[in-house]
Amino acid sequence: MSNINQVQKISIPHLDKVVHFIFYTTSSFLWSWALLNKKASSYKLNLALMVFGLILFGLMVEFLQDILPTKRSFEWLDVLCNTLGVLFGTTVYLIYTKFKPHNS
């Protein structure tokens, strides 16, 4: 059997930032898909609240990492990647809904 400690680690620069972006992109797309209904009168409000809520959630997690006794710290670049992920995921959803075939 091989020793796991002897396995070389693959080092990808800023991989954690990519993970932040992908997580928040996926989250915003799925929340949009689950919650938003273009026929609702409050569609724009729901969209704004969802975007604001996810961005606020990401910011809160970063602050808590700095405050709580963990080995993690607050990083503005994480907040930026989270925010860009939310905006990208929401944009992808809006484009998807614009071009998806409608059932008649």
MOTAGI-V503348 format. One record per residue. RES is the residue in one small letter. SS is DSSP state (h for helix, s for strand, l for the rest). PSI is psi in radians with two decimals (none if undefined). Layout:
# MOTAGI-V503348
RES/SS/PSI
RES/SS/PSI
This chain:
# MOTAGI-V503348
m/l/2.56
s/l/2.69
n/l/2.14
i/h/-0.50
n/h/-0.31
q/h/-0.18
v/l/2.26
q/l/2.42
k/l/2.42
i/l/2.21
s/l/1.97
i/l/2.06
p/l/2.35
h/l/0.51
l/h/-0.65
d/h/-0.57
k/h/-0.68
v/h/-0.73
v/h/-0.76
h/h/-0.85
f/h/-0.83
i/h/-0.74
f/h/-0.83
y/h/-0.50
t/h/-0.87
t/h/-0.79
s/h/-0.82
s/h/-0.65
f/h/-0.83
l/h/-0.70
w/h/-0.73
s/h/-0.83
w/h/-0.70
a/h/-0.63
l/h/-0.49
l/l/2.40
n/l/1.96
k/l/-0.39
k/l/-0.29
a/l/2.50
s/l/-0.41
s/l/0.49
y/h/-0.87
k/h/-0.66
l/h/-0.78
n/h/-0.71
l/h/-0.82
a/h/-0.74
l/h/-0.68
m/h/-0.81
v/h/-0.85
f/h/-0.74
g/h/-0.75
l/h/-0.68
i/h/-0.76
l/h/-0.69
f/h/-0.81
g/h/-0.71
l/h/-0.74
m/h/-0.74
v/h/-0.73
e/h/-0.76
f/h/-0.74
l/h/-0.61
q/h/-0.59
d/h/-0.58
i/h/-0.76
l/l/2.72
p/l/1.28
t/l/3.03
k/l/0.43
r/l/2.81
s/l/2.88
f/l/2.36
e/l/2.17
w/h/-0.54
l/h/-0.58
d/h/-0.75
v/h/-0.74
l/h/-0.79
c/h/-0.68
n/h/-0.85
t/h/-0.79
l/h/-0.64
g/h/-0.76
v/h/-0.82
l/h/-0.70
f/h/-0.81
g/h/-0.69
t/h/-0.71
t/h/-0.75
v/h/-0.73
y/h/-0.79
l/h/-0.69
i/h/-0.73
y/h/-0.81
t/h/-0.49
k/h/-0.63
f/h/-0.08
k/l/2.59
p/l/2.43
h/l/2.41
n/l/2.31
s/l/none
